[in-house]
């Protein structure tokens, strides 16, 4: 029996404690993560209830919802009792939570700090297993007028073409830009390539009178700011 089939022994739940009924009677905030996942998958298998199965899945990911959100449909179907439909339901629900965060960040109109910039791009990079490079476009008052993906790469890195970056910024009539990319490895330390690219873009921005205000390296809820680190 591999870890995907390892069961967690739990007491039988009373009917009043079943997830759907509990949500109706006590509200969604009173449900555990396992109970919410159990509602998504609807049923368990011959040996486990939906809650038991959900607890086993969460235990595999050390009860880390961010880790679960990175799981693919194929990976989830390796758990006994999870077919394509149930795996898709889990993936879709967690993706909706990411998009909801993205909508919430739209209320941030002006960038006054690296935290403001991070709040704008955090949902973009959430749960990615590959690198992406984005820019935030700002007007003269540092209010956000748009954000744009520049490139998408592999686990090790991605390329960002200065010509493309400034072409987009000029077309959108931006006055300032902020650079952002993620490090799926979790290491927020700028690489030599990151430093060289940032210097190149800062120099080009000065010539075009289109300043680069910051460059963020993101990993889940963490980030590194070149501006805060005095690297600009």
Secondary structure, DSSP 8 states (H G I E B T S, - for coil): --TTT---------GGGSHHHHHHHH-GGGS-HHHHHHHHH----SS--HHHHHHHHHHHTTT-HHHHHT--HHHHTTSTT--HHHHHHHHHHHHHHHHHHHHHGGG--B--SHHHHHHHHHHHHTT-SS-EEEEEEE-TT-BEEEEEEEEE--SS-----HHHHHHHHHHTT-SEEEEEEE-TTS--S--HHHHHHHHHHHHHHHHTT-EEEEEEEEETTEEEETTTTT--
